[in-house]
Amino acid sequence: MSGYKKPLPKPDPVTAPYWESLKAHAMKIQRCNDTGKFFFYPRGLSPFTLSDNISWEPVSGRGVVHAFTIVYQNRDPAFAEDVPYVVAIVELEEGVRLMSNLVDVEPDPEHVWIGMPVEIVYDDVTEEITLPRFRPVRAT
Amino acid sequence: MRALSGKVAIVGVAESDQIGRVPDKPAIMLHAEAARSALAEAGLTKDDVDGLFTAGISTTELGEYLGIQPTVTDNTSVGGSSFVIHVGHAATAIATGRCQVALVTHGESGRSRVGMPPRVTPPDSLRGQFEVPYGLPQPVGAYALACSRHMYEFGTTKEQLAEIAVATRKWAMLNPKAYMRDPITIQDVLNSRPICWPFNLLDCCLVTDAGGAFVMTSLERARDLRRHPIVVLGFGESHTHAMISQMPSYTSFAARQSGKVAFEMAGVTHDDIDLAMIYDSFTYTVLLSLEELGFCGKGEGGAFVSGQRTAPGGDFPMNTNGGGLSYTHPGMYGVFAVIEAVRQLRHDYVDQGIRQVPDASIALVHGTGGVLSSAGTAILARY
C-alpha cells in the first residue's frame, strides 16, 4: 500500500498513453501530423485542425521555466505541510507548456527564474502513477 | 450591434439584506433577498419577470425558489464575469422582444459555506489529471503564475500591484457595507502574509457571504419606473481557456476581445469613461485588465496605477465600492461591479462627498472569470 496521500490523476482512455510513457520514464506527447506542431494535454484529435491525424512522439524532457509561483500557504491538508514549494509552467523544447513542480532548487524567488533551463525527473509516486517534475539543468 | 445600443436599461439594483458574514442564510436565500430588493427598487414585482439569468446555480433552481417561469432562461456560467455577460445577454433578449423584464441574480455563501456545493475535482477530469497533482492553490496560485510573467516581461513590481490594493481600500473606507475598512499602506501590503509569490494576503480578494441582483427592461418602459434608468450602450464577451496551464499568454486575455467589442458597440472612447469597475479578484487582475481594455499600453499597467491614481479624488476613479479586495467577494463578484456602476451613474451618493464620482455619466464594467479564463465588458450610461 502506497504512503502517497496527495491527489492522484486517474488516466482516461485518451490520456492513458501519456501516463504509460511517464511510468516507463520516457515521456511522450502528441503531435498533429497535418501541421507538424506538438500539443498538450493529450486529446483525441488535433486542436489545430480537429483531425485524427495525430501521433505519440518521444520528447527530450528538457525545457525552460515559463512562469512560476512559490506556494507559501495551501489549506488543502494534502499539501499544507509541504510549503513553501514551487509550482511552475514549463515550456518543453517541443513548444508545449505544462504544469509541474520544480525540485532540487530553493523555493525562493531569488533562486528560481523565468527562462531557467530544466529537465524532467520521473517521480514514481505509486506503482501505477509517475508524475513529471523538473529540476534545474546542472552545468556540465 | 449598434442597433442594440441604448435600447435597454438597468432599473433596479440591490445586495442581499446583509453581506459580509451571513452564517444564518443559505446561498439561494442571498439570491432571493437581492432579487426581492432589486425588484422593489424598480417598482416591479416577480410576476413582471419573464427573463431569468444566473450563474453558479441553475436557473431552474432559482426559478423554482422564486416561483418564476421565464420565457428566456440563460445560465451562462463562466466564472465571476458571468453577471457582466448577462447584461449583454439580457439586453439582447429584451431589445429583440424575447422578454420584457430580465432578472439577474447572484448569491454565494463563500465564507460560511451554507447551502453551497462541495468543491471537488474528479481525478479523471482534465484538471484532475494535469493540474491538481501539483498542489497549486486555486484560484490564487493561477493568478500568481500569470503575474510572474508580467513582472518578467515588463518589470512590473509588487509595489505597483500594492498601489491597487491601497487605493481600493480608500474607497472601501467610504462604504459602510465594505467588509474591510481600516486604512492600509503599500508597506502593509508588502508585509502582509505571503500566500503565493508574488502575492501577499492584501493582494487577494476577500471571501465573504453575499448576494446581488439587478433588473433590466426596455428604455421605453424604464422611463415610467421608479428610478433613473441607466442604459446599456455596449457589451462584449469572450474566453480563451479553462485551466491556467492552457492560457495562451499570461500577459493577455479575453478582455482584449470583450472590451474592443463593447467600445465599438457603445460608440464611445476611453476618454468618455467617467468611472471604471474592474473585477479585482487579485491586484494583477486589475492591472492586466486595464492594459487589455486599452486604458494604457501593453506593459504600462504598473505605471498607470501608480501614485494612487485610482483612489478617491484621483483622476481615474475605479472600484468605488471598495471592490472584491475590500468591500465584498463571495466567490464570484461581477454582479457587484454592475450594482456599483448603476448607483454611481444614478448619482445615489451625491450627498456623500467624494464617494460620488462627480457628474458620472458613463461607466465601464469589466468582469473576469475563472483563472483569467473569461471576460465580460459592459458600458453603461446615465440616460
Contacts between the chains, C-beta under 8 A, distances in Angstrom:
chain1	res1	chain2	res2	distance
A	6	B	133	6.6
A	6	B	135	7.0
A	7	B	121	7.9
A	7	B	123	6.4
A	7	B	128	7.2
A	7	B	132	4.8
A	7	B	133	5.8
A	8	B	123	6.1
A	8	B	133	6.5
A	9	B	123	6.0
A	9	B	124	7.7
A	9	B	128	6.2
A	9	B	129	3.9
A	9	B	130	7.4
A	9	B	132	7.5
A	9	B	133	5.6
A	10	B	122	7.7
A	10	B	123	3.9
A	10	B	124	3.9
A	10	B	128	6.7
A	10	B	129	7.0
A	11	B	124	7.4
A	11	B	129	7.0
A	12	B	124	5.1
A	12	B	129	7.6
A	15	B	129	6.0
A	41	B	126	6.2
A	41	B	129	7.3
A	41	B	130	4.9
A	41	B	246	7.7
A	66	B	149	7.2
A	66	B	250	8.0
A	67	B	145	4.6
A	67	B	146	6.7
A	67	B	148	4.9
A	67	B	149	4.5
A	67	B	152	7.9
A	67	B	250	5.5
A	68	B	145	6.7
A	68	B	148	5.6
A	69	B	136	7.4
A	69	B	141	5.4
A	69	B	144	3.9
A	69	B	145	5.0
A	69	B	148	6.2
A	69	B	196	4.6
A	69	B	197	5.5
A	69	B	198	7.7
A	70	B	194	7.8
A	70	B	196	6.9
A	70	B	197	3.9
A	71	B	135	6.5
A	71	B	136	7.1
A	71	B	137	6.3
A	71	B	141	6.2
A	71	B	196	5.4
A	72	B	193	7.6
A	72	B	194	4.2
A	72	B	195	6.0
A	72	B	196	6.6
A	72	B	197	7.0
A	73	B	137	7.2
A	73	B	193	7.1
A	73	B	194	7.5
A	73	B	195	5.1
A	73	B	196	7.5
A	74	B	135	6.1
A	74	B	137	4.9
A	75	B	137	7.3
A	76	B	135	7.2
A	76	B	137	7.2
A	78	B	135	7.4
A	79	B	135	4.0
A	79	B	137	8.0
A	82	B	135	6.8
A	85	B	135	6.7
A	87	B	134	5.4
A	87	B	135	6.5
A	87	B	136	4.6
A	87	B	141	6.1
A	87	B	145	7.0
A	88	B	145	7.9
A	89	B	145	6.0
A	89	B	244	7.8
A	89	B	245	6.0
A	89	B	250	7.9
A	97	B	245	6.5
A	98	B	130	6.9
A	98	B	245	6.1
A	99	B	130	6.5
A	99	B	131	5.2
A	99	B	134	5.3
A	99	B	136	6.8
A	99	B	243	8.0
A	99	B	244	7.5
A	99	B	245	4.1
A	100	B	134	5.9
A	101	B	134	5.3
A	101	B	135	7.3
A	109	B	197	5.3
A	109	B	198	7.3
A	114	B	148	6.7
A	114	B	149	6.8
A	114	B	152	4.3
A	115	B	152	7.9
A	131	B	133	5.6
A	131	B	134	7.7
